[in-house]
Amino acid sequence: MIEIKRLTKKEEWKEAFPVMHELRTHIDEPTFLERIERCIKQESYTLFALYDHGAITALCGALPRVPLHQGEYV
């Protein structure tokens, strides 16, 4: 079964780290956890995970913005 879920807890971010590390090989887990928490708290960043049969297989991050010329978008 495939499911998309918003990740909001540190335990979920830890579970997502191996997938993130495939792309961001220079970032270790403690650095990732510190940065993701800061991005979520300070910039309203949202991290989503695609679960396939209970395992995370993909991640997607979204960052809302409101530029003057364009208005609100993600």
N, C-alpha and C positions, 0 to 999 in steps of 0.2 A: 504494500500500500504506500502511496506517495502522499506526503503532507508537507506544507510550508508553514513554518512557525517563526514568530518573532522571538528572538533570544533576549531575555531581560535579566537573567541571573548569572552570577559568576560561574556556577556549576555548568550552565549551558555554554558559556563562552569557553570554558576549559574543554568541553566536549568538541567544540568547533575548531579549536586550535590546530589539530593535525591537518584539517582541510585548508585553513588559512595559511599554514606553514608551507604548503605545496607551492604557493605563489610568492609568499613573503619569507623566503628562506633565511633572510638575514635577521629576522625578529624571533627572539626566544619567547617561551610561554609567559614568564613574568612581565616582560616588556609589553607583549600583546595585551595581557589582562589589564595592565596599568593604562595603556593607551585607549583601549576600547571603553573602559570605565570613564575616562576623562572625556572622550568624544561624545559619549552618550549624555553625560551630565552637563557638559559645557556647550555642546553644539547640536543637541537633539538628534544625534546620529542614531540610526536604527539598523540592527543587524538581523537578517532573516536567514534561516537554514532550510534547505530542502532535505527532507528525510525520506529515504527509500527503505522500506521494511525496517524502520527503527534506527537506521544509521544515517548520519549526515553525509551527503554526497556533494553538496554545493552550498555556497554562501552568496549573499547579496547584501550590500550595504546601501542605505539611502540617507541622504542628507538634505533636509528641507532648506530652501532658500527663498528670499523675498527681495529680488532686485527692484530698484525703482522703475527701470525701463520696461520690465516684463511682468512684474507681479509675482505672486507665489507659485512655486513649483517644487518638485522633488527630483 
